[in-house]
């Protein structure tokens, strides 16, 4: 799929993620390359770096990686539902509550990265097997309409957003 979603295919507040997706290139290829980039980046961090927070009230890198895995799992489920034509409205989730109760700090950065990678690989298989007409199917999430291709782009943009934060705020 090489066409980006139209702005009518997602809530305006998601444009901060969709706008981060490169305008050119296949969405599936971009997703795969991003998975490789993020996994390589995080695998080069030490366990000590995994505990780092750039401010006392901010997540540690471990929590950030856990958040990426949780969000990826939720977004992949949304993608599946929308792509399969399920129009049952889906509620949102509070990522802060998820991180607060997940106890990511009890796990190694390596284990959290393995979890993230598995979620991304599973989503990759889903993306690889979507029929062409599934990409423009729409569903309802957070009381707004979203297409399957918009969900995929939000996933890419979300993870890029957090990768940029890691590079700009955590490892300076």
Steps between C-alpha positions, in 0.01 A plus 500: 500500500666819388221753551486692824159549660298810429443727799134387501616146588611577856444738789686831466691437824668201333655718231801550730582134431377463141698809397823332616462216248713557189284621210667261257538127526300192579339504847584132557866555410521810718351303792755218457797734466385694805477181705859416407617855577334518842610150601860574399494832683363355824719189486805729518389644834627368829282377784608808695381724217169312507441637850567860394233771518570845361288649779369352828138495379576345159505136398823303503624361170376158615155646556515667160582168331222329695263776394596448136426128529165556674393767253612287207289210625194722543545672165552168322169378641334820380656450158370142485149603598481787252662304215256213549204736477400488867323829567444444872628817671821456699583703808830670559749415773704698749865426429604653833288250692643214294858603577417564865369147552727302263810483722733528200785587738501139626611376157824533312521737209587198286176324598290812437666543161425135414134563588492811281661315211248214519208743498645677197572172317144385562366828366733470201339168408157661527607788274657260250176302469245781471311498174516827307139598575553459877731801521219752448240331719392715790402443859441704813761557769478765774170620353667577167529337162829340402612294201731200512774691317463785747544257790818368338633853454412594858699197615803608297471864607446413866815292518700759306376767741634299795826413324556872445431567868750229598767653279428865590426483872632176646838451343652848495 
